[in-house]
């Protein structure tokens, strides 16, 4: 398998966004039980090569040139940083004068080789979905040796040196981080990271919504608390 995949170009805040997945199949350092793209059969945190990248990169260049793209959003099946061509992909996009937003779960942002790559991007998204070590291991199922403390620390240290906009995405999950104590811990994490933007989200996938989703009222209440941090 190989090749990039794209969403239809859409308008966000008045600009044309091209959203691209640069992984031909899921490769991630986590194996979250609620992941909308399924299990992580390729659980990795080191870079690897994929077939058909040259053709895909040429296709991306054509897409940018022919569609008046004003932002490229690298949002992949798993952790985009593990594609060993990602640095060159970013360089190509930048050579077209187009800003880049990169979605990473955030764990790898503590490693020098990945910091260097992410620093090339205008916006970087990091995420958090659990706040206790037990829940992190239980429902996000990271690579052995990962800890929630290091996860948070990696995003804190990355943003301290980052010159772009760090976007912090927080997923609220029923019975895991939606209680008052958890929300206060998340507020403290927000202060530590000091992101340029905060996004509050929840589990919307129909397969997991009944068990892990929260009500509209609860979501609105928590969002107000966290966004007024």
C-alpha positions in Angstrom: 0.0 0.0 0.0 1.1 3.5 -0.6 0.1 7.0 -1.4 -1.4 10.1 0.3 -5.1 10.7 0.8 -7.0 14.0 1.0 -10.2 15.5 2.2 -12.1 17.9 0.0 -10.6 21.4 0.2 -12.6 23.4 2.7 -12.8 26.9 4.0 -11.7 27.7 7.6 -11.6 31.2 8.9 -11.8 32.4 5.3 -8.8 30.4 4.0 -8.6 27.4 1.7 -7.3 24.3 3.6 -5.9 21.2 2.0 -6.0 18.3 4.6 -3.6 15.5 3.7 -2.8 12.1 5.3 0.8 11.1 4.5 0.6 7.5 5.9 -0.8 4.8 3.7 -2.0 2.8 6.7 -2.1 3.4 10.4 1.2 3.8 12.2 1.1 5.2 15.7 2.8 5.1 19.0 -0.5 4.7 20.7 -3.3 2.1 20.3 -6.3 4.0 21.7 -9.4 1.9 22.3 -11.6 4.6 20.8 -9.5 5.4 17.7 -11.9 6.0 14.7 -9.4 4.4 12.3 -9.1 1.2 14.3 -6.3 -0.8 15.9 -2.6 0.0 15.7 -1.0 -3.0 14.1 2.1 -0.9 13.4 2.9 0.5 16.9 6.1 2.5 16.2 7.8 5.7 17.3 10.8 5.6 14.9 10.7 6.7 11.3 10.2 4.2 8.5 10.0 4.4 4.7 6.9 3.8 2.6 6.4 2.9 -1.0 5.2 5.3 -3.7 6.2 8.4 -1.8 7.8 10.1 -4.8 4.6 10.0 -6.8 2.6 11.1 -3.8 4.8 14.0 -3.1 4.6 15.1 -6.8 0.8 14.8 -6.5 0.8 16.9 -3.4 2.8 19.6 -5.2 0.2 19.6 -8.0 -2.7 19.8 -5.6 -1.2 22.9 -3.9 -0.4 24.6 -7.2 -3.8 23.9 -8.9 -6.2 24.7 -6.0 -5.1 28.0 -4.5 -4.3 26.3 -1.2 -3.7 28.7 1.7 -2.9 26.1 4.4 -1.9 22.5 4.3 -3.0 20.5 7.3 -1.0 17.3 7.8 -3.5 15.1 9.6 -2.6 11.4 9.2 -3.6 7.9 10.0 -1.7 7.8 13.3 1.5 9.8 14.0 2.7 11.6 10.8 6.2 12.2 12.3 7.1 8.5 11.7 7.1 8.9 7.9 10.7 9.3 7.1 9.9 11.7 4.2 8.0 14.2 6.4 10.8 16.7 6.6 11.1 16.9 2.8 7.3 17.0 2.5 7.2 20.0 4.8 10.1 21.7 2.9 8.2 21.2 -0.4 5.0 22.8 1.1 7.0 25.7 2.5 8.7 26.3 -0.8 5.3 27.1 -2.2 4.8 29.8 0.3 2.0 27.9 2.0 1.7 27.6 5.9 1.5 24.2 7.5 -0.5 22.8 10.4 0.8 19.5 11.8 -1.3 17.1 13.9 0.8 15.0 16.3 -0.5 13.3 19.4 2.4 15.2 21.1 4.4 12.4 22.7 7.3 12.6 20.2 7.7 16.4 20.6 10.2 15.7 23.3 12.8 14.2 20.9 15.3 16.4 19.2 14.8 14.8 15.7 11.1 15.4 15.9 11.3 18.8 17.5 13.4 19.9 14.5 10.8 18.8 12.1 7.8 20.2 14.0 9.6 23.5 14.4 9.3 24.0 10.6 5.5 24.1 10.8 3.5 27.2 11.4 1.0 25.4 13.7 1.4 22.2 15.7 -1.5 20.4 17.4 -0.8 18.3 20.5 -3.4 16.3 22.3 -4.5 14.9 25.6 -7.2 12.4 26.3 -6.4 10.9 29.7 -4.8 12.4 32.8 -4.0 9.5 35.1 -1.2 7.0 34.4 -3.7 4.1 34.9 -6.1 5.4 32.3 -3.3 6.3 29.9 -2.0 2.8 29.9 -5.5 1.2 29.9 -7.3 3.1 27.1 -4.5 4.7 25.1 -2.2 1.7 25.2 1.0 3.4 24.4 4.4 1.9 23.5 5.9 0.2 26.6 7.8 2.6 28.8 5.7 5.7 27.9 4.2 7.6 30.9 1.6 10.3 31.1 4.1 12.5 33.0 6.6 12.4 30.1 3.8 12.9 27.6 2.8 16.2 29.3 6.4 17.2 29.8 7.3 16.7 26.2 4.5 19.2 25.1 5.5 21.7 27.8 9.2 21.7 26.7 8.3 21.8 23.0 6.1 24.8 23.3 8.7 26.7 25.4 11.0 26.7 22.5 8.4 26.7 19.6 8.0 30.0 17.6 4.7 29.0 15.9 1.2 28.5 17.3 0.9 25.4 19.6 -2.7 24.2 19.6 -3.7 22.0 22.5 -6.6 19.6 21.8 -8.4 18.1 24.8 -10.8 15.2 24.5 -13.3 14.9 27.3 -14.2 11.2 27.9 -17.1 10.1 30.1 -16.0 8.5 33.4 -12.3 9.2 32.6 -11.7 12.9 32.7 -15.1 14.6 33.1 -15.2 15.0 36.9 -14.3 18.1 38.8 -11.0 16.8 40.0 -9.9 15.8 36.5 -11.0 19.2 35.0 -8.9 21.0 37.6 -5.9 18.8 36.6 -6.5 19.6 33.0 -6.6 23.3 33.9 -3.2 22.9 35.5 -1.8 21.2 32.4 -3.1 24.0 30.2 -1.2 26.5 32.4 2.0 24.4 32.1 1.8 24.1 28.4 0.5 27.6 27.8 -0.8 26.9 24.3 -1.7 29.5 21.7 -5.1 27.9 21.2 -7.2 25.4 23.0 -9.7 23.0 21.4 -12.2 21.1 23.5 -13.6 18.0 21.9 -15.4 14.8 22.8 -16.0 11.2 21.5 -18.4 11.5 18.6 -17.8 8.2 16.8 -21.1 6.3 17.0 -19.3 3.1 17.9 -18.0 4.6 21.2 -20.4 7.5 21.8 -22.8 5.7 24.1 -20.1 4.4 26.5 -17.6 7.3 26.3 -19.5 10.3 25.0 -20.8 13.1 27.3 -24.0 15.1 27.0 -24.2 18.5 25.2 -24.9 20.2 28.5 -21.8 18.6 30.2 -19.7 19.4 27.2 -20.7 23.0 27.2 -20.1 23.3 31.0 -16.6 21.8 30.8 -15.7 23.8 27.7 -16.6 27.1 29.5 -14.4 26.1 32.5 -11.4 25.1 30.4 -11.6 27.9 27.8 -11.7 30.5 30.6 -8.5 29.1 32.1 
